Amino acid sequence: MAARNTARKRAFQILFEGDQRGVDVLTVLADWIRHAHNDNRQPPVSEYTMELVEGYAQYTKRIDELIAQYSVGWTLDRMPVVDRNILRLGAYELIWVDATPDAVVLDEMVQLAKEFSTDDSPSFVNGLLGRLKDLKPSLRRDDA
């Protein structure tokens, strides 16, 4: 599913950009959509990318709470920006997107860490998301 892989990568890039610029991810998403519409060289933003970014935006506070709670020895502020946003995207998809198998989410997020972060990041991402996967039934709260 190359389309889903690309959608995840673009969603990660939107979350990363929002974090770096200190701007809401929905604003960044709207910018990406507008640029894709106005510039033929920009690929369109897929439905799944929009779903991931909008879903993350809905649960931002809860996702950050979970990452902070289960990332032993790391605060959100201390984490590399790349890792923090991969974890955010992975936590959203893992906990709130039932249609995607957990193993796929973990694999995709580890691949993003391999591509965009440090040598230690894939194991960190895998370990933390694996812990969230194991605790998933007790973590899912629908309060935003």
C-alpha positions in Angstrom: 0.0 0.0 0.0 2.3 2.7 -1.3 -0.5 5.3 -1.1 -1.0 4.8 2.6 2.8 4.9 3.1 3.0 8.2 1.3 -0.1 9.5 3.2 1.6 8.7 6.5 4.9 10.4 5.4 3.0 13.5 4.4 1.0 13.6 7.6 4.3 13.3 9.6 5.7 16.2 7.6 2.7 18.3 8.4 2.9 17.5 12.1 6.6 18.2 12.1 6.1 21.5 10.3 3.5 22.6 12.7 5.7 21.7 15.7 8.7 23.5 14.2 6.7 26.6 13.3 4.6 26.6 16.5 1.5 26.6 14.4 -1.6 24.4 14.7 -1.4 21.3 12.4 -4.8 22.1 10.9 -3.4 25.5 9.7 -0.4 23.7 8.1 -2.7 21.1 6.5 -4.8 24.0 5.0 -1.6 25.5 3.7 -0.5 22.3 2.1 -4.0 21.8 0.5 -4.0 25.4 -0.8 -0.4 25.0 -2.3 -1.3 21.7 -3.9 -4.4 23.3 -5.5 -2.5 26.4 -6.7 0.7 24.8 -7.8 0.7 21.9 -10.3 4.1 20.8 -9.1 2.8 20.0 -5.6 1.1 16.7 -5.3 -2.5 16.7 -3.9 -3.0 16.0 -0.2 -4.7 12.6 0.0 -7.8 11.8 2.0 -5.9 9.6 4.3 -3.3 12.3 5.0 -6.1 14.6 5.9 -7.7 12.0 8.1 -4.5 11.4 10.0 -3.8 15.0 10.6 -7.4 15.9 11.6 -7.5 12.9 13.9 -4.3 13.8 15.6 -5.5 17.4 16.0 -8.7 16.1 17.7 -6.7 14.1 20.3 -3.5 16.2 20.6 -3.7 16.7 24.3 -4.4 13.0 25.1 -1.7 11.8 22.7 0.9 14.1 24.3 -0.2 12.9 27.8 0.3 9.2 26.8 3.7 9.8 25.2 4.9 11.8 28.2 3.5 9.1 30.6 5.1 6.1 28.9 8.4 7.5 27.5 10.6 6.6 30.4 13.4 9.2 31.0 12.2 11.5 28.2 10.0 14.6 28.4 8.2 15.7 25.3 10.4 18.8 25.2 13.6 16.8 25.4 12.7 14.4 22.6 14.0 15.1 19.1 11.3 16.9 17.1 11.3 14.2 14.5 10.8 11.4 17.1 8.1 13.3 18.9 6.0 13.8 15.8 6.5 10.2 14.6 5.2 9.1 18.0 2.3 11.5 17.9 1.2 10.2 14.5 1.8 6.6 15.4 -0.1 6.9 18.7 -3.1 8.4 16.9 -3.2 5.8 14.3 -2.5 2.9 16.7 -5.1 3.9 19.3 -7.9 5.5 17.3 -7.7 4.0 13.7 -9.2 0.6 14.0 -8.9 -0.2 10.3 -5.1 -0.3 10.4 -3.5 -3.3 11.9 -1.2 -2.5 14.9 1.8 -4.2 13.3 1.4 -2.0 10.2 1.4 1.1 12.3 4.5 0.1 14.2 6.4 -0.9 11.1 5.5 2.3 9.3 6.5 4.5 12.2 9.8 2.6 12.6 10.4 3.1 8.9 9.8 6.9 9.2 12.3 7.0 12.1 14.9 5.1 10.0 14.4 7.6 7.2 14.2 10.9 9.1 15.9 10.4 12.5 18.9 9.1 14.3 20.2 5.5 14.5 18.7 5.1 18.0 15.3 6.4 17.0 13.8 3.3 15.4 14.2 1.2 18.5 12.9 4.1 20.7 9.8 4.6 18.5 9.2 0.8 18.3 9.5 0.4 22.1 7.2 3.2 23.0 4.6 2.4 20.4 4.8 -1.2 21.3 4.0 -0.3 24.9 1.1 1.8 23.8 -0.1 -1.1 21.7 0.0 -3.5 24.7 -2.0 -1.0 26.8 -4.3 0.1 24.0 -7.6 -1.2 25.5 -7.1 0.9 28.6 -5.7 4.0 26.8 -8.5 4.8 24.4 -10.5 7.7 25.8 -12.6 9.8 23.4 -12.1 13.0 25.3 -10.2 15.5 23.1 
